[in-house]
Amino acid sequence: MAKNKDLTEGANLEIIFVGRSNVGKSSLIRKLTGHKVKVGKRPGVTLIPTHVRLSDLLVTDMPGFGFMSGIKERKQDIVKDKVVSYIETNADRILMAVMVVDGPVFVEVVERWESRDEIPIDVEMFGFLSELGIDTVLAVNKTDKVKEKELDRTLDDIVEKLGILPPWRQWMDMIAPISAKKGQVKPLVSIIRQRLHDEKRDDLFKYF
């Protein structure tokens, strides 16, 4: 199998997947593309970007940030710095970022950080991507675990924590409620295809 460094050569476009450890990024990429990405045996142990190459499009699974099983805090900071550096270095070819969050627990986790007067790392990453001018889509994963009657409220609360004005339904071109495990990824596929269409790259639809 080709090494990661070989997969990046000649890539003209890139879609990056970012998010906390254990939110389902790797499963989502597998469900979207049919390709497996190499993952660690424990949440948070993947320390370098891993890639899937589709024609001249690179699909990149960034290392998960936040909780990292058995990894010291200093190492976690290094990983975060590497993620930031990679995005800054490759910003010109990055068509879009898909930020994956765990829908059922996202607000609770953010509020835990806020209670310590700390900026939640998800909010920090979302802001960083916006500052770089990278088109960022929010994939709210594990929505199958949210009761249907509570889903709209949950999504409204999530977008509000990220500084986006609710209701979430006015942002359906950038908010995708999904369940990678259940194979319910159509909202995200539609958004990705729209971005590819805007780039005049309908030829890449076949991969999603």
N, C-alpha and C positions, 0 to 999 in steps of 0.2 A: 504493500500500500504506500502511496506517495506520502511523504512527510508534509507536515503543516506548512513549512516554509515554501515547498514547491507549489502548494495549492494557491498561494497568494500571488504568485508570479503571473503577470498578464491580466489580473482581474481588473475590470473597469468599473464595476459596481459592487457595493457591499451592503448587506443588511446585517446589523448586529443585534444580538439578543442580550439584554442586560437585566440584572435583577438580583435580589438576595439569593443566598444559597437555599436550595430545596424548594424553590417556587415552581419548578417544572419546566425550566428552559429547554433542557436536553430532550425531554419527552415531547415537548411542543415542536421542536425542530424535526424530530423523527416523524411526528404525525403530519407535519406540513410538507416535508420533502421526501419522506420514505427512506431517508438516510440516517443511520445511527451516527451520533457523535460520541467520542470517547468520554466517559464520565468516571469520576472517582467512586470508590466503594462506599465512601461516607459523604454526607452533605458537606460541601465547602472545601473539598480537598483538590478540586481541579484548579490549578494555579496559573495556567496559561490559556490563551484563546485557542479554541479548537474550531476547525473549519469544515464546511461542506462546499464543494465547488460544483456549480451548475452553469455550464457554458462559461461566460466571462463574469458570472455573478458569484460572489463569495457570500456564503451564509455563515456567520461567526457566532459561536457560543462563548460569550465572555465569562471569565471566572466569576462565580457567585460572590457577592460581598455580604458583610454582616457576619452572622454566626458561621464559624468554621470549626468543625469538630477536631479537637486535638491540636489546633494551630494557635500559636501564641499571638498575642495582640500585635506585637511588632510586625510579625509576618503578615498579619491581616492588613496592616497599614501599607506594607510593601505591595501586596496584591492590588489594593485599591489604587495606589500610585501607578502601577503598571496598567491597570484598566484605563485610567485617565490618560496616561501617556499614549497608549495604543489608539484611543479615540482621537486624540489631538493630531497624532501623526498621520492618521488615515482619513481625516475628516473630509478631504476632497472627493474621495471615492465612495464615502458612506451615503447611500441613498436614503436610508432611514434607520432609526433605532426602534426596536421593539422592547419596551420595558415591561417585563413580566412581574406581576404582583400576585400574592396569595389573597384572593378576594375575601374569604371569610375572616381572616385575622389582620388584614392590612391596617385598618383604623386602630385596632387595639395596640399593635406594635408601634405605630407612629405616636400614639398618645403616651406610651410608656417612655419613649425618648423625650417627648415634650415635657413630661413630668420631671425629667432630670435637667431641664433647660438645655437640652442638646438638640441640634438639628438632625432629624431622622435621616439616615443615609439614603433612603429612597428619595426623599424630597430633595436632598442635596444633589443626587445624581440626575434627577429630572431637571433641576435648575441648570446644572452644568451642561447638559445636552442642549437645552434651550439657548443658553448663552453662546454656544458654539454654532448655533443656527442649524442644528441637525433636526430634521423632521422626526418627531418622536411620537410613536403610537403606544398607547397603554393597553396591554393585554391582561385583562383581569381574569386570572386562572382560578380553577376549582369552584366555579360558580354553581356546579351541580350540588355543592354542599350548602348552598344558601337557599332558604325557602323562597319559592317563586314570588310570593306576595311581599317579601322583604328585599327582593333583588334591586329594584329601582332605588330604594332608600340607601341600600348598601353602596351602590355605585355612585350615588350623589355624594355620600359621605367621603368616598375615596377620592373623587375628583376635587372636592373642596379642600382636602388635606394637601393636594398638590397645587393648590392655587388656581384651580380651574373653576369657573362659575357654574354651579349646577343650574338646571337639571342636566344630567349627563347626556340625555338623548339629543341635545342640540350639538353634541360633538361626536356623532356616530361615525364621522370620517377619521376619528383618532382614538376612540375608545372601543375596545372589542371584548365583550364578555364571552369567555370561552371555558371549556373543560378539556384539556389535552388528554386526560386519562380516558374520558368518555368519547373522544374523537369529535367533540363539538367545537370545531375551529372555523366554521364558515365566515363569521364576522371578520376574523383576522385575515382570512384568505381574500375576502372582498377588498379590504383596505390595501393589502399588499399589491393585488392586481391593479387597483386604481393608481397606485404610485408608479408601478411599472408602465401602465398605459400613459400616464402623464410624461414619462421619460421616453415615450415612443418605443417601448420594449415589450410589446405584446407577445413577441416570440418566446418570452420567458414564462408565459402563463402555464405552459405544459408542465412546469416543475412544481406547481402549487395547486 
